Amino acid sequence: MLIKSKPYRTIWSHPDDSTITQIIDQRKLPHEFIIVDLATVAYFCTAIKDMYVRGAGLIGATAGFAMYTAALQSRDAHFAEDIQQFARELSATRPTAKNLVWAIERQLTAMAACSSVQEKRDKGLEVATAIADEDALFCKQIGEHGVALIKEISKRKNGQPVNILTHCNAGWLAFVDYGSATAPIYQANNDGIAVHVWVDETRPWLQGARLTAWELKEEGIPHTLIADNTGGHLMQHGMVDLVIVGTDRTTFTGDVANKIGTYLKALAAYDNNVPFYVALPSSTFDWQIEDGVKDIPIEKRDGDEINKITGRAENGEMITVLVPPENTESANYSFDVTPARLVTGLITERGIVAANQDAILNLYPEKR
């Protein structure tokens, strides 16, 4: 996608040194654009845990390149032992995101099929690159399928702007390119369909206010920032035509784990007959967990993420301020689970499918 009219991905190999992986430090956006070099597993772990990178697809792609770096760091004589230890360290960084473990396991399986250590390292780079390329391709296909929903609404509205509500950032910054929830929006814009996006601010990290709004601005797509609790009001007054969100883990039965607050949006959409769709590549499905509410692990992060806010002051300086009284105890749950019964459908790289076990397994019969 575009940054000041120049195309970027969110992660790539250094053009002069493939042992270095480069990322955009998303903690600094939208006020500073900084590229970071990652060359050790420890730094990859920090980048994932401390949210230099975030979002289901990008976490998976970052884990793919991290495992390549792990192969480079592993000792020849103790490769199997070292690579497993690095895999455990990476797996512990973000427990809710399915793409993280999926990418790590894919790398371990691919390396295990190689005979020499050098072949394992070469395979690591090959697989990391493939994971990133697939993520971008699958998101593009999500856009090609999902745009049909927007076209149908546009036709009913005689070409008037289609109002779409998002939550958090499931844009290209959350993946390698295109995004999941934003992919149909970008495709609609490219197709000349008038759209307008309601952007949830998404406390406490403000991914909507900082990242989604920035993405849409760079792409020239009309949008309006709203407080997290505004969505229900907008739906009651007919100001939302469609909700599209992303997901960090979705069960094969259709339960959806996404950024905290998604469940409340789904309830409001259900009560107001607003279609509620979830966009995801197949790498985000969890094919083992049946009951998402009971069994999907929910990450709980430091309460300071709620208590403090960072932004740019009027003098241009970046500052962090404390909002509540000092030493206020805060519970910072990062995700919630939306039951399948509240989900109108899932937008995947293979097409749009109902959020239930039979429909999902019919779309992915190899997972039966």
Secondary structure, DSSP 8 states (H G I E B T S, - for coil): -EETTEE--SEEEETTEEEEEEEE-TTSTTT---EEEE-SHHHHHHHHHTTSS-SHHHHHHHHHHHHHHHHHHS-GGGHHHHHHHHHHHHHTS-SS-HHHHHHHHHHHHHHHT-SSHHHHHHHHHHHHHHHHHHHHHHHHHHHHHHHHHHHHHHHHTTT--EEEEE-S--SGGGSSSS-SSSHHHHHHHHTT--EEEEEE--TTTTHIIIIIHHHHHHHT--EEEE-GGGHHHHHHTT--SEEEE--SEEETTS-EEEETTHHHHHHHHHHTT--EEEE--GGGEESS-S-HHHHS---EE-THHHHEEEEE-TTS-EEEEE-SSTT----EE-EEEE-GGG--EEEETTEEE-SSHHHHHHHSGGG-
